[in-house]
Amino acid sequence: MNSVTCPVPDEQQPLNEYQELKESWFFRWATLDRISYLKPVVILWAISWFVAAPVAAVSFPPAKHLPQFLLFASAGAFVIPGLALVRLYLGWAYVQRRLSDTAIFYEESGWYDGQMWEKPPEILAQDRLVVSYQVQPILQRLKKTFITIGVSFAIGILLWIIL
């Protein structure tokens, strides 16, 4: 955005917020190729087993109830990666909303002096192109990940009932 025509401070301009998110160590994770994106999810899930397995073992001793232990520990291990994925989604959804909105709220010097700025049509068009081609695919990927986790939980529940 042109700082001459835009009263919004640089760090609060939606395009700059998007750029900052894209370059952030944590949020950049969602922009990586498929293998690089899934790798931290699997690593977090595997590390979470160190907490989930002992908790599951108390309720379902592996020697007596191995299938229940595995299902319970697997589900419990999804808590930490699930929280990380929710945080990723919320951050990208926030930037999507800021880029898509026709008017944006900003603070000039603090929380007490908020203003609204109506985006000119050319800036709104540019921001919405970024949403369409950059942010939407990231949100779609995260939604697919949530669906996959949900299906995994559903399969786990069915297996639990069967066993």
N, C-alpha and C positions, 0 to 999 in steps of 0.2 A: 504494500500500500504506500502511496505517496504521503510522506509525513507532512507536506505542506497543506494538502487538502483533507487530511485525516487527523482529527484531534485526539484520537486514541493513542495512548503511550505505546511505543514499539513492542514491549513485552506482552501487551494485552491485545494486540492485533491478531485476529484469528489465523492469518497465514503464517505469522511468526510463531504462534502457539503450535500450529501444525508442524512447522520446521523443527522447533525445539523438541516436540514429542518424538518426531521421526529420528532425531539424532540422540535421544536419551538412551542410556544403556538398557534400561528395563523395557521401555515401550518399543524400542527398535526391534526387539525380539519378534514381535508380530509381523514385521515386514520382511523377515528373512525367507529364504527358500524353504520348501516343505520339510526337508530333513533337519535343517538348522532350527526351524520353528518347533518341531516335535521333540528334538533332543532335550531341551530344558524341561519339557513336560514329563518325559520319561525319567529324567534324572531326579526331578523333584519327587515324582511318584516313588522311585526306588529308595531315595533317602527317607521318605516318609514311612517306609516300612519299618525303620528302626524304632519308631514310636508306635505305629499301628500294630505290629506283630506281637509285642509283649502284652498290649491291651487285649488283643484278640485271644492270645494264649490263656489269659486268665479266665475268660468265659468259655472258650472252646479249646481244651488241651489238644494240641496237634496229634498226639498219640491215639486219642480216642475219637476225635471229630475233625479229621484233616480237611475234608471238603468245606465244612462250616468255617473252620479257622482260616483257610485260604480266601474264601469269599468275604468274610468279615474284615480281615486284614487288608485285602485289596480295596475294599470300599473305603475303609478308614484312611488308607494311604492317599486317596484322592482329595482329601481335605486341603492340603497345602497347595498342590497344583491347581485345584479348583479355585482357591482364593486368589492365586496369582493370575489366573485367566480372567476372573471377574474384574480384577483391578485393571488388567489390560483393556478389557472391553469398556469399562467405565471411562477410562482416559480417552480412548479413541472415539467413543460416543459423544463425549463432551466437546471434543474438537470438531466432530462432524456437525453438531448442533450450532456451534459458534460460526462455522463456515457457512452453513445453510441459512441461518437467520438473516432476514432483511435488515434488522436493526440489532446492534450489539450494545450490551451494557459494558461500561468501563468506569474505572475509578481514576480520577485525576491525581489525587495525592493520598487518599486513604479511603477507608470504608464509608466515611460519612459524606463524601461528595460524589456519589455515583451519577453518571450521565448516560444517556442513550444517544447513539449515533446511527443515523440511517445510511446504509451503504449505497453509494452510487451504483447504477445498473452495471457498469463495466467491472467494478470490483466484485459485485455480487455474482456476476457471470463467471469471473475467474475463480472465485471461492467455490462455487458450485461445481465447476469442472474438476477442481482438486478433490472435492467430495466424491464425485462420480468415478474418477479414474484412480484415485489413490486411497481414500479412506474407506469407501464402501467395500472394496475387495478385502481389506483387513478385517472389517466387521463381519463380513460373510464367512471368512476363514474361522474367526472366533466362534461364530454361531454354529458352524459345522462341527467344531471341536466340542462344543457343549452338547450338541445332538449326539455325537459319538459317545461321549461320556454317559449321557442319559440312556442310550441304548445299552451300553455296557452294564449300567445299573439294573435296567429292566431284565436283561439276560441273567444277571446275578440273582435277582429276586426269584425269577422262574427256577433257576437251579436250586436255590435255597428251598423252595417249596417242594420240588421233586425229591431232593435229598432228605 
